[in-house]
Amino acid sequence: MATKPAGGTVRFAQEAVAELRKVTWPTRDAVARLTAIVIVISVLVALYIFVFDNLFTITITNGLLGAPQATPQPLAP
């Protein structure tokens, strides 16, 4: 059976705060720059997937299956 360490939750919280004070936090400019880079790369990856997904869909639908593209039905009068 595990025994409870001396100090318990309060000691854990104090040690956690002490460790967080030792951390070298990035500057606000660095965070903003890196966030912008992540957003730009995410958009580029999304566009890449979108373009190739549509190309593969068109290739499979028209090339391999020989099915015509869907066209909207005219409205009945």
DSSP file (Angstrom, degrees, kcal/mol; ACC not computed):
  #  RESIDUE AA STRUCTURE BP1 BP2  ACC     N-H-->O    O-->H-N    N-H-->O    O-->H-N    TCO  KAPPA ALPHA  PHI   PSI    X-CA   Y-CA   Z-CA
    1    1 A M              0   0    0      0, 0.0     2,-0.1     0, 0.0     0, 0.0   0.000 360.0 360.0 360.0 133.7    0.0    0.0    0.0
    2    2 A A        -     0   0    0      1,-0.1     2,-0.3     0, 0.0     0, 0.0  -0.439 360.0-137.9 -74.2 142.9    1.4    3.4   -1.0
    3    3 A T        -     0   0    0     -2,-0.1    -1,-0.1     1,-0.0     0, 0.0  -0.737  22.7-106.2-100.5 152.8    2.1    5.9    1.8
    4    4 A K        -     0   0    0     -2,-0.3     3,-0.1     1,-0.1    -1,-0.0  -0.606  38.3-119.1 -77.1 128.7    1.3    9.6    1.5
    5    5 A P    >   -     0   0    0      0, 0.0     3,-1.0     0, 0.0     2,-0.1  -0.307  37.8 -90.2 -67.5 154.0    4.4   11.7    1.0
    6    6 A A  T 3  S+     0   0    0      1,-0.2     0, 0.0     2,-0.1     0, 0.0  -0.421 111.6  18.9 -64.8 132.2    5.2   14.3    3.7
    7    7 A G  T >> S-     0   0    0     -2,-0.1     4,-1.0    -3,-0.1     3,-0.7  -0.072  89.7-162.2  99.6 -33.7    3.6   17.6    3.0
    8    8 A G  H <>  -     0   0    0     -3,-1.0     4,-1.9     1,-0.2     5,-0.1  -0.210  58.8  -8.4  61.7-139.1    1.0   16.4    0.5
    9    9 A T  H 3> S+     0   0    0      1,-0.2     4,-2.4     2,-0.2    -1,-0.2   0.850 132.6  54.7 -66.0 -39.2   -0.8   18.7   -1.8
   10   10 A V  H <> S+     0   0    0     -3,-0.7     4,-2.3     1,-0.2    -1,-0.2   0.923 109.7  47.1 -64.3 -43.8    0.5   21.9   -0.4
   11   11 A R  H  X S+     0   0    0     -4,-1.0     4,-2.5     1,-0.2     5,-0.2   0.904 110.8  52.6 -64.1 -41.2    4.1   20.9   -0.8
   12   12 A F  H  X S+     0   0    0     -4,-1.9     4,-2.3     1,-0.2    -2,-0.2   0.929 110.2  48.0 -59.3 -45.6    3.4   19.7   -4.3
   13   13 A A  H  X S+     0   0    0     -4,-2.4     4,-2.4     1,-0.2    -2,-0.2   0.904 111.5  50.1 -63.6 -42.1    1.9   23.1   -5.2
   14   14 A Q  H  X S+     0   0    0     -4,-2.3     4,-2.2     1,-0.2    -1,-0.2   0.908 112.6  46.7 -63.4 -42.1    4.8   25.0   -3.7
   15   15 A E  H  X S+     0   0    0     -4,-2.5     4,-2.2     2,-0.2    -1,-0.2   0.868 110.7  52.8 -68.5 -35.9    7.4   22.9   -5.6
   16   16 A A  H  X S+     0   0    0     -4,-2.3     4,-2.3    -5,-0.2    -2,-0.2   0.928 110.3  47.2 -64.7 -44.0    5.4   23.3   -8.8
   17   17 A V  H  X S+     0   0    0     -4,-2.4     4,-1.6     1,-0.2    -2,-0.2   0.904 110.8  52.6 -63.3 -41.3    5.4   27.1   -8.5
   18   18 A A  H  X S+     0   0    0     -4,-2.2     4,-0.7     1,-0.2    -1,-0.2   0.902 110.7  47.3 -61.9 -41.2    9.2   27.0   -7.7
   19   19 A E  H >X S+     0   0    0     -4,-2.2     3,-0.9     1,-0.2     4,-0.6   0.889 108.5  54.7 -67.6 -38.6    9.9   25.0  -10.8
   20   20 A L  H >< S+     0   0    0     -4,-2.3     3,-0.6     1,-0.3    -1,-0.2   0.803 101.7  58.7 -66.5 -27.4    7.7   27.3  -12.9
   21   21 A R  H 3< S+     0   0    0     -4,-1.6    -1,-0.3     1,-0.2    -2,-0.2   0.753 101.4  56.4 -70.7 -22.9    9.7   30.3  -11.7
   22   22 A K  H << S+     0   0    0     -3,-0.9    -1,-0.2    -4,-0.7    -2,-0.2   0.630  84.6 106.7 -81.3 -14.5   12.9   28.6  -13.2
   23   23 A V  S << S-     0   0    0     -3,-0.6     2,-1.0    -4,-0.6    -3,-0.0  -0.412  70.2-134.3 -70.7 137.8   11.4   28.4  -16.7
   24   24 A T        -     0   0    0     -2,-0.1    -1,-0.1     0, 0.0    -2,-0.1  -0.828  28.9-154.6 -90.1 103.2   12.7   30.7  -19.3
   25   25 A W        -     0   0    0     -2,-1.0     2,-0.0     1,-0.1     0, 0.0  -0.519  16.6-109.8 -81.4 145.0    9.4   31.9  -20.9
   26   26 A P        -     0   0    0      0, 0.0    -1,-0.1     0, 0.0     2,-0.0  -0.348  37.3-103.6 -70.2 155.0    9.4   33.2  -24.5
   27   27 A T     >  -     0   0    0      1,-0.1     4,-2.3    -2,-0.0     5,-0.2  -0.289  29.1-109.2 -72.4 163.9    8.9   36.9  -25.2
   28   28 A R  H  > S+     0   0    0      1,-0.2     4,-2.3     2,-0.2     5,-0.2   0.881 120.5  52.6 -61.5 -38.4    5.5   38.2  -26.4
   29   29 A D  H  > S+     0   0    0      2,-0.2     4,-2.6     1,-0.2    -1,-0.2   0.903 108.5  49.8 -64.9 -41.1    7.1   38.9  -29.8
   30   30 A A  H  > S+     0   0    0      2,-0.2     4,-2.7     1,-0.2     5,-0.2   0.909 111.1  49.1 -65.0 -41.1    8.4   35.3  -30.1
   31   31 A V  H  X S+     0   0    0     -4,-2.3     4,-2.3     2,-0.2    -2,-0.2   0.924 112.9  47.3 -63.6 -43.8    5.0   33.8  -29.2
   32   32 A A  H  X S+     0   0    0     -4,-2.3     4,-2.2     2,-0.2    -2,-0.2   0.916 114.0  47.5 -63.9 -43.2    3.3   36.0  -31.7
   33   33 A R  H  X S+     0   0    0     -4,-2.6     4,-2.1     1,-0.2    -2,-0.2   0.931 114.4  45.1 -65.0 -46.3    5.8   35.2  -34.5
   34   34 A L  H  X S+     0   0    0     -4,-2.7     4,-2.3     2,-0.2    -1,-0.2   0.859 111.6  53.2 -68.1 -34.6    5.7   31.4  -33.8
   35   35 A T  H  X S+     0   0    0     -4,-2.3     4,-2.4    -5,-0.2    -1,-0.2   0.920 108.8  49.8 -64.2 -43.1    1.9   31.5  -33.6
   36   36 A A  H  X S+     0   0    0     -4,-2.2     4,-2.6     1,-0.2    -2,-0.2   0.903 109.8  51.3 -61.9 -40.8    1.7   33.2  -37.0
   37   37 A I  H  X S+     0   0    0     -4,-2.1     4,-2.6     1,-0.2     5,-0.2   0.921 110.0  49.0 -62.6 -43.8    4.1   30.6  -38.5
   38   38 A V  H  X S+     0   0    0     -4,-2.3     4,-2.3     1,-0.2    -2,-0.2   0.908 112.2  48.5 -62.8 -41.7    1.9   27.8  -37.1
   39   39 A I  H  X S+     0   0    0     -4,-2.4     4,-2.3     2,-0.2    -2,-0.2   0.928 112.5  48.0 -65.0 -44.8   -1.3   29.4  -38.6
   40   40 A V  H  X S+     0   0    0     -4,-2.6     4,-2.4     1,-0.2    -2,-0.2   0.929 113.5  46.7 -62.6 -45.7    0.4   29.9  -42.0
   41   41 A I  H  X S+     0   0    0     -4,-2.6     4,-2.5     1,-0.2    -1,-0.2   0.891 111.2  52.7 -64.8 -38.3    1.7   26.4  -42.2
   42   42 A S  H  X S+     0   0    0     -4,-2.3     4,-2.3    -5,-0.2    -1,-0.2   0.909 110.2  47.6 -63.2 -41.6   -1.7   25.0  -41.1
   43   43 A V  H  X S+     0   0    0     -4,-2.3     4,-2.6     2,-0.2    -2,-0.2   0.912 111.8  50.5 -65.5 -41.7   -3.5   27.0  -43.9
   44   44 A L  H  X S+     0   0    0     -4,-2.4     4,-2.4     2,-0.2    -2,-0.2   0.908 111.5  47.4 -63.8 -41.1   -0.9   25.8  -46.4
   45   45 A V  H  X S+     0   0    0     -4,-2.5     4,-2.6     2,-0.2    -1,-0.2   0.909 111.5  51.1 -66.0 -40.9   -1.4   22.1  -45.4
   46   46 A A  H  X S+     0   0    0     -4,-2.3     4,-2.5     2,-0.2    -2,-0.2   0.917 111.6  47.2 -62.7 -42.7   -5.2   22.5  -45.5
   47   47 A L  H  X S+     0   0    0     -4,-2.6     4,-2.9     2,-0.2     5,-0.2   0.909 111.0  52.0 -64.3 -41.7   -5.0   24.0  -49.0
   48   48 A Y  H  X S+     0   0    0     -4,-2.4     4,-2.4     2,-0.2     5,-0.3   0.934 112.6  44.5 -58.9 -48.3   -2.6   21.2  -50.1
   49   49 A I  H  X S+     0   0    0     -4,-2.6     4,-2.4     1,-0.2     5,-0.2   0.912 113.7  51.0 -64.4 -42.2   -5.0   18.5  -48.8
   50   50 A F  H  X S+     0   0    0     -4,-2.5     4,-2.2    -5,-0.2    -2,-0.2   0.935 112.3  45.8 -60.2 -48.4   -8.0   20.3  -50.3
   51   51 A V  H  X S+     0   0    0     -4,-2.9     4,-2.4     1,-0.2    -2,-0.2   0.946 117.0  42.5 -63.8 -49.1   -6.4   20.6  -53.8
   52   52 A F  H  X S+     0   0    0     -4,-2.4     4,-2.5    -5,-0.2    -1,-0.2   0.838 111.6  55.3 -70.9 -30.8   -5.2   17.0  -54.0
   53   53 A D  H  X S+     0   0    0     -4,-2.4     4,-2.2    -5,-0.3    -1,-0.2   0.928 111.2  44.9 -64.1 -43.7   -8.4   15.6  -52.5
   54   54 A N  H  X S+     0   0    0     -4,-2.2     4,-2.6    -5,-0.2    -2,-0.2   0.896 112.8  51.0 -67.4 -39.1  -10.4   17.3  -55.3
   55   55 A L  H  X S+     0   0    0     -4,-2.4     4,-2.6     1,-0.2    -2,-0.2   0.928 112.2  46.4 -63.6 -43.4   -7.9   16.2  -57.9
   56   56 A F  H  X S+     0   0    0     -4,-2.5     4,-2.8     2,-0.2     5,-0.3   0.890 111.7  51.9 -65.1 -38.9   -8.1   12.6  -56.8
   57   57 A T  H  X S+     0   0    0     -4,-2.2     4,-2.7     2,-0.2     5,-0.2   0.930 112.6  44.9 -63.0 -45.6  -11.9   12.8  -56.6
   58   58 A I  H  X>S+     0   0    0     -4,-2.6     4,-2.7     2,-0.2     5,-0.7   0.920 114.4  49.6 -64.3 -43.4  -12.1   14.1  -60.2
   59   59 A T  I  X>S+     0   0    0     -4,-2.6     4,-1.7    -5,-0.2     5,-1.2   0.935 115.8  41.5 -62.0 -47.1   -9.6   11.5  -61.4
   60   60 A I  I  <>S+     0   0    0     -4,-2.8     5,-2.1     3,-0.2     4,-0.5   0.928 118.4  45.9 -67.2 -45.1  -11.3    8.6  -59.8
   61   61 A T  I  <5S+     0   0    0     -4,-2.7     6,-2.1    -5,-0.3     5,-0.2   0.945 128.2  23.5 -65.4 -49.4  -14.8    9.8  -60.7
   62   62 A N  I  <5S+     0   0    0     -4,-2.7     4,-0.3    -5,-0.2    -3,-0.2   0.906 128.9  40.2 -86.0 -43.9  -14.1   10.6  -64.3
   63   63 A G  I  <<S+     0   0    0     -4,-1.7    -3,-0.2    -5,-0.7    -2,-0.1   0.951 127.9  21.7 -76.1 -50.6  -11.1    8.5  -65.2
   64   64 A L  I   <S+     0   0    0     -5,-1.2    -3,-0.2    -4,-0.5    -4,-0.1   0.878 133.6  33.1 -90.0 -39.5  -11.7    5.2  -63.5
   65   65 A L  S   <S-     0   0    0     -5,-2.1    -3,-0.2    -6,-0.2    -4,-0.1   0.725  87.8-142.3 -90.9 -22.2  -15.4    5.1  -63.0
   66   66 A G        +     0   0    0     -6,-0.3    -4,-0.2    -4,-0.3    -5,-0.1   0.725  46.3 151.2  68.5  21.1  -16.4    7.1  -66.2
   67   67 A A        -     0   0    0     -6,-2.1    -1,-0.2     1,-0.1    -2,-0.1  -0.647  46.2-118.5 -87.1 141.0  -19.2    8.8  -64.3
   68   68 A P        -     0   0    0      0, 0.0     2,-0.1     0, 0.0    -1,-0.1  -0.365  36.4 -95.8 -72.0 157.6  -20.3   12.3  -65.4
   69   69 A Q        -     0   0    0      1,-0.1     2,-0.2    -2,-0.1   -11,-0.0  -0.398  48.1 -95.4 -69.5 151.2  -20.0   15.1  -63.0
   70   70 A A        -     0   0    0     -2,-0.1    -1,-0.1    -3,-0.1    -3,-0.0  -0.469  42.3-168.6 -69.8 136.1  -23.1   16.0  -61.0
   71   71 A T        -     0   0    0     -2,-0.2     2,-0.1    -3,-0.1    -1,-0.0  -0.961  27.3-104.9-124.4 145.8  -25.2   18.8  -62.5
   72   72 A P        -     0   0    0      0, 0.0     0, 0.0     0, 0.0     0, 0.0  -0.399  34.9-118.0 -69.9 145.4  -28.1   20.6  -60.8
   73   73 A Q        -     0   0    0      1,-0.1     3,-0.1    -2,-0.1     2,-0.0  -0.611  31.8-109.1 -80.4 139.5  -31.6   19.6  -61.9
   74   74 A P        -     0   0    0      0, 0.0     2,-0.2     0, 0.0    -1,-0.1  -0.365  38.3-103.5 -67.3 149.9  -33.6   22.5  -63.5
   75   75 A L        -     0   0    0      1,-0.1     0, 0.0     2,-0.0     0, 0.0  -0.503  32.7-118.0 -74.2 139.6  -36.5   23.7  -61.4
   76   76 A A              0   0    0     -2,-0.2    -1,-0.1     1,-0.1    -3,-0.0  -0.569 360.0 360.0 -76.8 140.8  -40.0   22.6  -62.4
   77   77 A P              0   0    0      0, 0.0    -1,-0.1     0, 0.0    -2,-0.0   0.499 360.0 360.0 -70.5 360.0  -42.3   25.5  -63.4
